[in-house]
Amino acid sequence: MTDSRRLTIQELNDRVEAIFRKAGLNAVQAGAVARVIVAGERDACKSHGIYRIEGALRTMKAGKVRPDAVPELLVQEASAIVKVNAKGGFANSAFELGLPHVIERARAYGLAALVINDCTHFSALWPEVEALTEHGLAGIVMCPSYSSVAPMGGNKPLLGTNPFAFGWPRRDKPPYVFDFATSVAARGEIELHRRAGKPLPEGWAIDAAGQPTTNPDAALAGAMLPFGGHKGSAIGTMIELLAGIMIGDLTSPEALEALGSTTLVPPHGELILAFSPEKFAAGRPGDPFARAETLFEAIVGQGARLPSQRRFEARAKSEAEDILLTASEFEQLDRLLALGLDAVA
């Protein structure tokens, strides 16, 4: 076994893409999936980096995602809504297909929505909002998951972890971005605690009997809890309504029923909202971007950090010094590339 060593971002991207191509994923999906996984590793988001490869492969092997799917663009004329049907494939290539169209519509109308239907989504949402902020747009992105979170006052999984992300563009600086699950922690974080043999913090989960637990195995067999009690529960429900029912796609309970397992990646839809700050602020005094900087400076001036700052710092380090992987991570990548779908149960 070799020691830890570094790969350039492109080298890691090539390895991850090759793994998915070896496993049977077509080129349009393999490239898009690899980019978001490598972005997670680049930004030191280990729960959304190469750790996610095995779950995606398991889902392919179980026949729950179409490896040959090619997303279809359904642009509605004279509408702020852009729709992409992922055709049962991963959401990432569908997002890349719809992105230029939602950007164009947001600039024309001031706001636009990208609806992705019939997709499998496993990655973080900040890549989507950052893709919007790169073009001077603010963005909100959300999607359901599968039932793994008990609603406030409940004792069984019903809601998904239902991630929610927001981004605001900044001139010559990384954007203001937050991305979080509406559960206390992402399910991937509980899995990482389980693999490391570490107990969970109190207040993260309940067991199958509805009792509080710090045991990761008991938590995975029971339910996670919403962040902020009733507030997280309400936001999680909002996401079920907007990014599930409103766009005509699966809610988290329906996704779990269709999937039949919490060990695979869930099928559902995704909702991306894009806003043009210039269009909204037109005719009003002040530059919206300059006014936003005044707010950010006031936050930082109190000694607080803006969200995602650690991630942007990790990104800068990866870009300057490449990505450091441990010996076991290298061994994992080599095994996945050699065995393809045979590497997963």
Beta strands, then each sheet from edge to edge (+ up, - down):
strand 1: 5-7
strand 2: 72-75
strand 3: 81-85
strand 4: 111-120
strand 5: 138-142
strand 6: 164-168
strand 7: 176-180
strand 8: 205-206
strand 9: 212-213
strand 10: 223-224
strand 11: 267-275
strand 12: 323-325
sheet 1: 1+ 12-
sheet 2: 2+ 3- 4- 11+ 5- 6+ 7-
sheet 3: 9+ 8- 10+
end
